[in-house]
Amino acid sequence: MAIFTHIVLKIMLPIMILIAVGFIANKRLNLDSRTFAKIFIYIFVPAIFFTKIYYASVVSKDVWFILAYVMAIQVLMLVISVLVTRMFSYSRSRGKALGNSLMFFNSGNYGLPLADLVFKGLPNAMTIQVLIMLIQNVTSNTFGVFQASSANSSRRQSIRNMLEMPTLYVLAVVLIVKLFGIQVPEQIMVPLNYISDGFIGIALIALGVQLAEIKLDFKFGDVLLPCCIRLLLSPLLGYLIVLALGVKGILAQSMVIGVSTPTAVNTAILALQYNNEPEYASRIVYFTTLFSPISLSAVIYFATTYL
């Protein structure tokens, strides 16, 4: 019980306070979430991608394992969304919105700060979460766009959206740097480190700012099942996979916690952009984020205790 209380007070509470700061600030100051999103995507995310991978020592087999693991979780979530859609006779648009909401979890401005608090900034743990976020970025900007837009988005546009993500180019650069053992000058690394150090605060505040702009009605009944699947079933499946494969330690813990975060805010943005059940998608984002401190506290306890 003492360990669980420690997780709630020392890990989850600081996260929720920073999210609340962003939420309240937007309500009171009428902030521009698009500016926050651009700063986050084009400055803070590339900086933390580069620094965490540059300083980390993750072996290549772990990279492929993480890729396969995240893709397996996403495929399972997609299959579950199809089964739920058929079981409850959802419309095509609601089924697509449900699929995105289950597949794409908030690995960026929630998952990375969470990993930093849980693992006290261990480079390898953070790198694992960075890789999870990269995979999410690629899949959400390709398949996620196809899902949200249904038949209205071309393959070319989806590829263009993916290629606009700066993280892909940063990943290519840092992999070349690591592969050839290039020493990055201190004049470059110092500012990158400063930006990375500010990532946690800006990421969580940006999440709060984005949540404050979600148009929401408080009907909860129709999103109860998606919330349970995203917050409870996804980590359970992740736990069973690493257990079956015999993975232990920081790698196993990081991966299970990484796929247990709430639905990504980007799913609501895509739903709004393509008029794909935006209110439904927004409710899933809002309520999974609201209830995530409870579920994640339990996930962190079990992952760090039994893996």
SENUBA-267044 format. One record per residue: x, y, z of N, C-alpha, C in turn. Coordinates in steps of 0.05 Angstrom, whole numbers. Each point is the difference from the previous one (the first is absolute). Layout:
<recs>
REC,X,Y,Z,X,Y,Z,X,Y,Z
...
</recs>
This chain:
<recs>
REC,17,-24,0,-17,24,0,17,25,0
REC,22,-1,14,18,23,2,12,6,-28
REC,7,-21,-15,11,4,-26,-21,13,-19
REC,-24,-10,2,-22,10,-17,-5,30,6
REC,0,6,26,-4,28,8,22,18,-10
REC,25,-11,1,23,15,-11,-4,6,-29
REC,-9,-20,-16,-4,3,-28,-21,22,-6
REC,-22,-1,15,-21,20,-3,10,28,6
REC,13,4,22,8,26,10,25,11,-14
REC,19,-17,-6,26,9,-10,2,-1,-31
REC,-17,-16,-13,1,-3,-29,-24,12,-14
REC,-24,-10,8,-24,8,-14,-10,28,8
REC,2,7,25,-10,26,8,15,23,-13
REC,27,0,-1,14,21,-15,-8,2,-29
REC,-5,-23,-13,-8,1,-28,-27,13,-3
REC,-19,-7,17,-27,12,-1,0,29,7
REC,17,9,18,2,28,7,9,16,-24
REC,20,-9,-15,10,14,-23,-21,0,-23
REC,-14,-22,-3,-22,0,-20,-22,20,8
REC,-6,1,26,-20,19,10,9,29,-4
REC,26,5,3,11,27,-5,-6,9,-28
REC,6,-18,-20,-6,6,-27,-29,4,-6
REC,-16,-17,12,-29,1,-4,-12,26,10
REC,7,7,25,-10,25,12,11,25,-14
REC,25,-1,-7,12,22,-14,-14,6,-26
REC,-7,-21,-15,-14,4,-25,-28,12,4
REC,-13,-10,21,-27,10,6,0,29,8
REC,21,7,15,1,28,11,14,19,-20
REC,20,-9,-14,16,18,-17,-5,-3,-30
REC,-18,-19,-7,-6,-5,-28,24,-4,-17
REC,16,-20,7,25,-6,-14,-5,-13,-27
REC,20,1,-17,-2,-12,-26,13,-28,0
REC,-17,-21,0,11,-27,2,17,-7,-24
REC,-6,12,-23,15,-6,-24,29,9,3
REC,5,22,13,27,9,5,14,-19,18
REC,-13,-8,21,12,-20,19,6,-25,-15
REC,-18,-9,-17,4,-25,-15,24,2,-18
REC,3,23,-14,23,3,-19,26,1,15
REC,1,15,23,24,1,17,7,-28,9
REC,-20,-15,8,4,-27,10,11,-19,-22
REC,-13,1,-23,7,-19,-22,26,8,-13
REC,5,25,-5,22,9,-16,25,8,15
REC,-2,4,27,23,8,16,6,-21,21
REC,-19,-5,18,6,-16,23,2,-30,-6
REC,-18,-10,-17,1,-29,-7,26,-7,-15
REC,7,16,-21,26,-7,-14,24,2,19
REC,0,19,18,22,3,19,3,-24,18
REC,-23,-9,11,1,-23,19,6,-25,-16
REC,-10,-3,-24,6,-23,-17,30,-2,-3
REC,13,22,-8,28,0,-6,16,-6,25
REC,-5,14,22,17,-2,24,-3,-28,13
REC,-24,-10,1,-4,-26,14,12,-23,-16
REC,-3,1,-26,12,-21,-16,30,3,-1
REC,10,25,-1,29,5,-1,14,-10,24
REC,-12,3,24,13,-8,25,-6,-29,7
REC,-20,-12,-12,-8,-27,8,16,-21,-13
REC,-1,-24,12,14,-23,-11,-19,-24,-3
REC,-20,4,-17,-20,-21,-6,10,-18,-23
REC,1,-26,4,10,-18,-21,-22,-3,-21
REC,10,-6,-25,-18,-1,-23,-23,-21,3
REC,6,-22,14,-21,-20,3,-23,10,17
REC,6,18,19,-21,12,17,-17,19,-17
REC,12,14,-19,-15,18,-17,-20,-15,-16
REC,8,-22,-12,-18,-16,-16,-22,-13,18
REC,8,-7,24,-19,-12,19,-22,21,7
REC,9,24,6,-19,22,7,-19,5,-23
REC,11,1,-24,-16,5,-24,-21,-22,-3
REC,8,-25,2,-19,-22,-2,-21,0,22
REC,9,8,24,-18,1,24,-22,21,-4
REC,8,24,-7,-19,21,-3,-20,-6,-23
REC,11,-10,-23,-17,-6,-22,-20,-22,7
REC,9,-20,16,-18,-21,9,-23,11,17
REC,7,18,18,-21,13,16,-20,15,-17
REC,11,15,-20,-17,16,-17,-19,-18,-17
REC,11,-22,-10,-16,-19,-16,-22,-12,17
REC,7,-8,25,-20,-12,18,-22,21,6
REC,8,25,5,-20,21,5,-18,4,-24
REC,11,-1,-24,-16,3,-24,-20,-23,-3
REC,10,-24,5,-18,-24,-2,-22,3,21
REC,6,8,24,-20,3,21,-20,21,-8
REC,9,22,-13,-19,21,-8,-19,-10,-22
REC,10,-17,-17,-17,-12,-21,-21,-18,13
REC,9,-16,19,-19,-18,13,-21,15,16
REC,8,21,14,-20,17,14,-19,13,-19
REC,11,10,-22,-17,14,-20,-22,-19,-10
REC,8,-25,-6,-19,-20,-10,-20,-8,22
REC,10,-4,24,-16,-9,22,-23,20,7
REC,7,26,-1,-19,21,7,-12,14,-24
REC,6,-11,-24,-11,11,-25,6,30,-3
REC,25,8,5,8,28,-3,0,8,-29
REC,-4,25,-6,2,10,-27,30,-2,-8
REC,4,3,-26,28,-2,-11,17,23,13
REC,-11,24,1,15,22,11,7,-4,29
REC,-19,-10,16,6,-4,28,20,-22,4
REC,-2,-21,-17,20,-21,2,28,9,-6
REC,3,18,-20,26,11,-6,11,18,23
REC,-18,16,11,8,17,23,8,-17,24
REC,-14,-22,4,7,-18,22,27,-13,-5
REC,5,-9,-24,25,-12,-7,24,18,6
REC,-2,25,-9,22,19,6,3,5,30
REC,-22,2,14,1,5,29,13,-22,16
REC,-3,-24,-10,12,-23,14,29,-5,-9
REC,6,5,-25,26,-6,-11,21,20,9
REC,-7,25,1,20,22,3,-2,11,28
REC,21,-5,16,1,9,28,19,23,2
REC,-2,15,22,15,25,4,28,-6,9
REC,17,-8,-19,28,-7,7,18,24,2
REC,-9,23,-10,17,23,-1,-2,18,24
REC,-20,18,1,-1,19,22,-13,-12,25
REC,-3,-26,1,-8,-14,25,20,-22,6
REC,5,-16,-20,17,-24,4,29,7,8
REC,12,19,-14,28,7,6,4,12,28
REC,-17,20,8,3,9,28,-5,-22,20
REC,-19,-17,-6,-6,-23,19,25,-18,2
REC,12,-6,-22,24,-17,1,23,13,15
REC,2,26,-3,21,15,14,-4,-1,30
REC,-25,2,9,-5,0,29,2,-29,11
REC,-9,-19,-15,1,-28,10,28,-10,2
REC,16,5,-21,27,-11,-2,22,20,7
REC,-8,23,11,19,20,9,21,8,-21
REC,-10,2,-25,17,10,-21,20,-20,-11
REC,-3,-26,6,19,-19,-11,0,1,-31
REC,23,4,-12,1,4,-29,-14,-22,-17
REC,5,-25,7,-11,-22,-15,-31,0,2
REC,-10,5,23,-29,0,4,-13,22,-16
REC,13,24,0,-11,22,-16,3,-6,-30
REC,21,-13,-8,3,-6,-29,-21,-20,-9
REC,-7,-19,17,-21,-19,-7,-26,16,-5
REC,-6,19,17,-25,15,-3,2,18,-24
REC,23,11,-6,4,16,-24,-5,-17,-25
REC,9,-25,-1,-5,-18,-22,-30,-6,-3
REC,-13,-4,23,-29,-5,-1,-14,24,-12
REC,8,24,8,-12,25,-10,5,2,-30
REC,24,-7,-9,6,1,-29,-18,-18,-16
REC,-4,-24,10,-17,-19,-14,-29,10,-1
REC,-9,12,22,-27,12,1,-2,23,-20
REC,20,16,-2,-1,23,-18,-3,-10,-29
REC,15,-20,-7,-1,-10,-27,-27,-13,-6
REC,-9,-17,17,-26,-15,-5,-24,19,1
REC,0,19,19,-23,18,2,-1,19,-24
REC,23,7,-11,0,18,-23,-3,-14,-27
REC,-3,-26,1,-5,-15,-24,-27,-15,3
REC,0,-21,14,-24,-16,3,-21,16,16
REC,8,16,19,-19,16,16,-15,19,-18
REC,14,13,-18,-13,18,-19,-19,-14,-18
REC,8,-24,-10,-18,-16,-16,-26,-7,15
REC,4,-8,26,-23,-7,16,-19,24,3
REC,11,23,8,-17,23,6,-14,11,-25
REC,14,-1,-22,-11,12,-25,-16,-20,-16
REC,0,-25,9,-14,-21,-14,9,-1,-29
REC,-17,5,-19,8,-1,-28,6,27,-12
REC,2,21,17,3,27,-10,29,10,-2
REC,19,-16,9,28,8,0,16,-18,-19
REC,16,13,-16,17,-16,-19,24,-11,13
REC,11,-21,-12,24,-12,10,23,20,-1
REC,1,17,-21,21,20,-3,-1,20,23
REC,-24,9,8,-2,19,21,9,-12,27
REC,-7,-25,4,8,-13,25,31,-2,2
REC,13,-7,-23,29,-2,0,12,28,4
REC,-12,20,-12,10,28,4,-2,8,29
REC,-22,-7,13,-2,7,29,22,-14,16
REC,5,-25,-6,21,-14,14,27,13,-4
REC,6,8,-25,26,11,-6,4,28,11
REC,-22,13,9,3,26,12,8,-1,29
REC,0,-24,12,7,-3,28,30,2,3
REC,10,20,15,29,4,3,14,-23,14
REC,-15,-15,17,13,-21,15,12,-21,-18
REC,-11,-5,-24,11,-20,-18,28,8,-9
REC,4,26,-6,26,10,-9,20,1,23
REC,-10,7,24,18,1,23,9,-29,6
REC,-18,-19,-2,8,-28,5,21,-9,-20
REC,-3,8,-25,20,-8,-21,28,12,7
REC,-1,26,8,26,13,7,13,-12,24
REC,-15,-5,21,12,-11,25,10,-28,-4
REC,-14,-16,-18,9,-27,-5,27,0,-16
REC,2,19,-18,25,3,-15,23,8,20
REC,-7,19,18,20,9,20,9,-23,17
REC,-19,-17,9,7,-23,17,15,-21,-16
REC,-9,-5,-25,13,-21,-16,29,6,-6
REC,6,25,-5,28,7,-8,15,12,24
REC,-11,-1,23,14,10,24,8,29,-2
REC,-18,17,-12,6,28,-3,-4,14,27
REC,19,16,8,-2,16,25,-13,27,-7
REC,-24,4,11,-14,25,-5,13,22,17
REC,6,23,-12,13,22,15,-17,9,24
REC,14,8,21,-13,9,25,-18,24,-6
REC,7,17,-19,-16,24,-6,-28,-8,-10
REC,-3,-24,-11,-26,-10,-9,-14,-15,22
REC,15,-17,14,-12,-17,20,-11,16,24
REC,14,22,8,-9,15,23,-28,12,-4
REC,-5,14,-22,-28,10,-4,-20,-22,-3
REC,8,-23,-13,-18,-22,-3,-7,-12,28
REC,19,-1,17,-5,-10,28,-18,19,15
REC,4,26,-4,-18,20,14,-29,-4,-9
REC,-3,-3,-26,-28,-4,-11,-11,-26,11
REC,16,-22,0,-10,-26,10,-8,2,29
REC,16,15,16,-6,3,28,-27,13,5
REC,-9,16,-19,-26,14,3,-23,-16,-12
REC,6,-24,-11,-21,-15,-14,-23,-8,18
REC,5,-10,24,-21,-11,17,-21,21,6
REC,9,24,9,-19,21,7,-16,9,-23
REC,13,5,-23,-15,10,-23,-18,-21,-12
REC,8,-26,1,-16,-21,-11,-26,-3,16
REC,1,0,26,-24,-4,16,-18,25,0
REC,12,24,0,-16,24,-2,-13,2,-27
REC,14,-8,-21,-12,-1,-27,-23,-19,-1
REC,2,-23,13,-22,-19,1,-24,13,14
REC,4,14,22,-22,14,13,-13,21,-17
REC,17,15,-15,-10,20,-18,-18,-12,-22
REC,9,-23,-11,-15,-14,-21,-26,-11,11
REC,0,-11,24,-24,-11,12,-21,21,5
REC,10,24,7,-19,22,5,-15,9,-24
REC,10,-6,-24,-13,8,-25,-18,-21,-12
REC,-1,-23,13,-17,-22,-9,-29,8,6
REC,-17,0,-20,-28,5,4,-12,-26,11
REC,-12,2,24,-7,-24,15,-28,2,11
REC,-15,-21,-4,-24,-4,17,7,-23,19
REC,-13,0,23,9,-19,20,-16,-26,0
REC,-8,-9,-24,-12,-27,-2,23,-20,2
REC,-1,-17,19,22,-18,6,-7,-29,-9
REC,-25,-7,-1,-8,-28,-5,12,-12,-25
REC,0,15,-22,9,-11,-26,30,-2,-2
REC,15,11,19,29,-2,-1,11,-16,23
REC,-17,-12,16,9,-17,22,16,-23,-10
REC,-10,-14,-20,14,-24,-11,27,8,-12
REC,1,21,-18,26,8,-10,20,8,22
REC,-9,13,21,17,7,22,12,-25,13
REC,-17,-20,5,10,-25,12,20,-14,-17
REC,-6,-1,-26,18,-13,-19,27,14,-1
REC,0,26,-2,25,16,-2,16,-1,25
REC,-13,3,23,14,3,26,5,-26,14
REC,-16,-21,-5,2,-25,14,9,-23,-17
REC,-13,-3,-23,6,-23,-17,27,3,-15
REC,6,24,-9,25,4,-14,24,-6,18
REC,2,10,25,22,-8,17,0,-30,7
REC,-23,-12,3,-1,-28,5,11,-16,-23
REC,-7,7,-24,11,-14,-24,30,5,-1
REC,9,24,5,29,6,0,14,-17,21
REC,-11,-2,23,12,-16,22,2,-30,-8
REC,-22,-10,-12,0,-28,-8,21,-6,-22
REC,3,19,-18,20,-3,-22,28,-2,11
REC,8,19,17,27,0,11,4,-24,19
REC,-22,-9,13,2,-23,18,5,-25,-17
REC,-15,-2,-22,3,-24,-18,28,-1,-12
REC,11,23,-6,27,1,-12,23,-1,20
REC,-7,0,25,20,-2,21,17,25,3
REC,-10,23,-8,15,26,2,-3,10,29
REC,22,9,11,-1,10,28,14,28,1
REC,-2,12,24,15,24,6,-11,25,-13
REC,18,20,-4,-8,26,-10,-13,-1,-27
REC,9,-18,-18,-11,-2,-26,-30,-8,1
REC,-5,-21,16,-28,-10,3,-17,21,13
REC,10,12,22,-16,20,14,-6,24,-17
REC,20,10,-15,-4,23,-17,-21,-5,-21
REC,1,-24,-12,-19,-6,-22,-28,-3,10
REC,-4,-13,23,-27,-3,10,-12,27,8
REC,16,16,14,-9,27,9,-5,17,-25
REC,17,-3,-20,-2,16,-24,-26,-3,-16
REC,-11,-24,0,-25,-5,-14,-25,2,17
REC,4,11,24,-22,3,19,-11,28,4
REC,11,19,-16,-7,28,3,-28,4,-14
REC,-13,23,7,-26,5,-12,1,6,-30
REC,-23,2,-12,-3,5,-29,14,26,-7
REC,14,-1,-23,14,24,-9,-19,22,-8
REC,7,25,7,-17,23,-7,-2,3,-30
REC,20,-10,-15,0,2,-29,-23,-14,-12
REC,-11,-21,13,-23,-14,-11,-24,18,-1
REC,-4,17,20,-22,19,0,4,21,-22
REC,25,8,-3,6,20,-21,-5,-11,-28
REC,8,-25,-5,-6,-13,-25,-30,-3,-5
REC,-14,-8,21,-29,-4,-2,-14,27,-7
REC,10,22,12,-12,26,-6,7,9,-28
REC,25,-5,-8,9,8,-27,-16,-13,-22
REC,-6,-26,4,-13,-16,-21,-29,-5,7
REC,-11,14,20,-28,-3,8,-8,-29,5
REC,17,-13,15,-3,-29,6,-7,-4,29
REC,-26,5,7,-9,-3,28,17,17,19
REC,4,26,-4,18,15,17,-8,1,29
REC,-26,2,6,-9,1,28,6,-26,14
REC,-5,-22,-14,6,-27,12,29,-4,5
REC,17,8,-20,29,-3,3,10,18,23
REC,-11,24,2,9,19,21,-7,-11,28
REC,-23,-12,2,-8,-11,27,19,-22,8
REC,8,-17,-19,19,-22,6,27,12,10
REC,10,20,-14,25,13,8,-3,11,28
REC,-21,15,4,-4,14,26,-2,-20,23
REC,-17,-20,-3,-5,-18,23,23,-19,4
REC,13,-9,-21,24,-17,5,22,15,14
REC,3,26,-7,19,16,14,-8,5,29
REC,-26,5,4,-10,5,27,4,-24,19
REC,-5,-24,-11,2,-24,17,27,-13,0
REC,18,10,-17,27,-13,-2,16,0,25
REC,-2,20,18,16,-2,25,-6,-26,16
REC,-25,-8,0,-8,-24,15,12,-25,-14
REC,-5,-3,-26,9,-24,-14,30,-1,-1
REC,13,22,-6,29,0,-2,14,-4,26
REC,-12,9,22,12,-6,26,2,-30,5
REC,-22,-14,-8,0,-29,3,19,-13,-19
REC,1,9,-25,18,-11,-20,29,3,9
REC,8,24,9,27,5,9,7,-18,23
REC,-18,-3,19,5,-17,23,6,-29,-8
REC,-18,-11,-17,3,-28,-8,25,-4,-18
REC,4,19,-18,23,-2,-19,26,1,15
REC,3,19,18,26,3,14,4,-20,22
REC,-22,-13,9,2,-21,21,4,-28,-12
REC,-13,-6,-22,0,-28,-10,15,-4,-26
REC,11,21,-12,14,-4,-25,30,6,4
</recs>
